[in-house]
């Protein structure tokens, strides 16, 4: 499955969340990650994020997108483009 994760995390925890998400997903821009993961990885991401955040202060939104229907359009500068080397 393909995920897009956006978050608004208290500054005390934002670096931990950012560092964790980098292990599974591609950083796009401030507070936005995306990438393809397995169901097992998705479960791991969900469990770890629940441990890292304070549910009374922080917010994370996870969009699950069928990868065959994903179309991406960028207006302006793409801060961190995904590039594939063949």
C-alpha positions, 0 to 999 in steps of 0.5 A: 500500500502507498501511504501519505503521512502528514503531522503536527507534532509538539516540538519536543517530539517532532524530531523523534517522529521525523527520524522514525518515519525516515526509516520507512518512508520518503520525506517530501517536505516539512511534516510530510512523508510518503512511500510504499509499505507492506501491511506488516510495516504499516502495523509497525508504523502505527504502533510506533507512532502511537508510542511516540506521540501525545494523543492530547497534543499531537496530530497525525493523518495517514492517507492510504492510497492505492498505488495504481491510482496515485497521480502526483502534481507539484506546483512550485519547487519540489523540496525533496523529489523521489528519484530512481536510479536504473 
